[in-house]
Amino acid sequence: MEARMTVHHQQGTRHFVCTAGEPVAPLLRDAGLLPLPCGLGKCGKCLIYADTAPTDEERSLLGERRLAAGLRLACHTRARDGLEITVPHAGALKVLTQYADMDYVREPLVRRVPLAVGEATLEDQRSDVQRLLTAAQAGGHELTLEELTALPAQLRSGEALAALLHGEKLLGLRPQGTSHALIVDIGTTTVAALLADLDGQRIVAALGERNAQSPYGADVISRIHREMEWEKAGRQGSNPLQAAICRQIDDMLQRLLAESGIQDVDMLSLTGNTTMLHLLCGLPGEHISKAPFIPVTLEPMCLPAQRLGIRSAGRCFLMPGISSYIGADIVASLLAADAHHPQEPFLLVDLGTNAETVLYADGKLLACSAAAGPCFEGATLSCGMAGQDGAIDAVEADAAQGLRFSTIGGAPAQGICGSGVLDALALLLDAGCVDETGRLEAGDSPLGRRIRDDALLLTETVRFTQRDIREVQLAKAAVRAGMEILLQEAGLRHEDVRRLYLAGGFGSAMRPRSAARIGLIPAGLEQRVHVLGNAASFGALRYVSEKGAQAAAAELIRQTRYIELSAHGGFSESYVEQMIFPAA
């Protein structure tokens, strides 16, 4: 039986025809209207407004107050004829585009070289391509048929031209002028795009957005499973995950070009974790998701942007990775941390769903990936949310009220994001309201009186529960155990580590003191924290603009030993030890 539904969302209203009784969540996801953080109906985050009878699961996850307001969960809502659904407006994510810059020797991977092509004569009847290669001092070319078709008119137009050279290869022609590159960090949650002026050594414009693949799952495994479903369905239509991210990068490029008045970029530098780059290229990710975790490729790639549906005559340079779970984004972060130059021992940590950690000592690197889950991004917490307007991002002690907090954008509190979660838990530990095992207890202090029904009440509607504490406890134990295994393998102590580099949005936002208080990072290292910001973007910029950066990246990968924590004999013991919160 057919069901006709109406869906109201931020951009307008859409009408759908589907089968009565089927879940509405996949329909909303495939239309790009609603992210499904877990896709299993367990996280309570796929919120919609609908006039339906609540299920037992919705009563448990949402509570009577939110149910009375009309909120329901898409994963538990079934289609019926005449059903009207409203998708709540989700504020824009706070996407980190800034990074800690440092000086380096510039030499762009693609060079723009001014040309003076001699005219053809009866005495010199060489082809246009031969005369062009001579003028550019190039050993060959990769011009497309379309570019070859336009070549005679270009050479005879009288316009001042420049050759785009990659090594000795001629990639194309451009008008003489400034060289630009698009730098893209494809994160699981967000995508950051920077338009860089390679001659002036500056960022012209930047954009940050939620990853357009988010409706297909909050983590890489969910997205791989979605891709596998498409494969099993006989590859009907284009790959939805590849189409989503390629379309998004193209859209971001066109907006940045329009904003800055630039015609095109000479190249694009793309980085991301191994799964994100597989999905970008349409490579199957199935074997990344299961032991022994084998990707299709970890090698660097060079592709015409148009092969990915990106409207640019430039080439896309995809950075190389180390393993299925230590990807090109970590190689980029190592470049950003100057790991290709000698320095004292350091730890580099990118805290996310998979917390990647690298230990550098004496020119050698050890790396691991800990499955922290989406806890630090709020996906599995009762009132957790991503970093967007209304998210509680900082919590402090208050003598009278027990606590005070700030929100992103100064908006009314709607939930709590990762940095606020660490602050809240550190505050509870300081006050003795959470013991070393993670047990939450009310008390007579102002903070203790805010604890009711196994939850700290930040507001009447935003709670940090006993279950949330357990989620953070599991995540921080996995991350910290990974650090300890690397130090143990290298024979180093905490005090031997001279710097702790934090990469990514969460690492940049969190307070080192709170991270040390809950045991996420070793005590004492909070004084040695260096925030890199969007290290992946800066490293991707260096990859295409620093002299010798490609060789340096290859050498960093060669010097890195990846440790699979699930196969390490000491990981389970260390994980259990790190479940305990540090004493005051």
Salt bridges, closest charged atoms under 4 A:
GLU2 OE1 - ARG4 NH2 3.60
ASP30 OD1 - ARG29 NE 2.98
ASP30 OD1 - ARG226 NH2 3.06
GLU64 OE2 - ARG59 NH1 3.03
GLU84 OE1 - HIS8 NE2 2.93
ASP103 OD1 - ARG106 NH1 3.26
ASP124 OD1 - ARG126 NE 2.94
ASP128 OD1 - ARG131 NH2 2.31
ASP128 OD1 - ARG156 NH2 3.05
GLU142 OE1 - ARG315 NH2 3.73
ASP197 OD2 - ARG202 NE 3.52
GLU209 OE2 - ARG255 NH2 2.05
GLU229 OE1 - ARG226 NH1 3.13
GLU231 OE2 - ARG235 NH1 2.82
ASP250 OD2 - ARG311 NH2 2.75
ASP251 OD2 - ARG255 NH2 2.99
ASP264 OD2 - ARG174 NH2 3.69
ASP266 OD1 - ARG112 NH2 2.64
ASP266 OD1 - ARG174 NE 3.52
GLU286 OE2 - LYS290 NZ 2.95
ASP338 OD1 - HIS341 ND1 3.13
ASP338 OD1 - ARG542 NH2 2.92
GLU396 OE1 - ARG404 NH2 3.19
GLU396 OE2 - ARG511 NH2 3.00
ASP398 OD2 - ARG404 NH1 3.50
ASP423 OD2 - ARG511 NE 3.51
ASP430 OD2 - ARG513 NH1 2.84
ASP430 OD1 - ARG517 NE 2.70
GLU441 OE2 - ARG439 NH1 3.39
GLU484 OE2 - ARG480 NE 2.77
GLU484 OE2 - HIS494 NE2 2.83
GLU489 OE1 - ARG561 NH2 3.16
GLU489 OE2 - HIS568 NE2 2.77
GLU495 OE2 - ARG493 NH1 3.47
ASP496 OD1 - ARG493 NH2 3.28
GLU546 OE2 - HIS340 NE2 3.23
GLU546 OE1 - ARG542 NE 2.82
GLU555 OE2 - ARG558 NH2 2.76
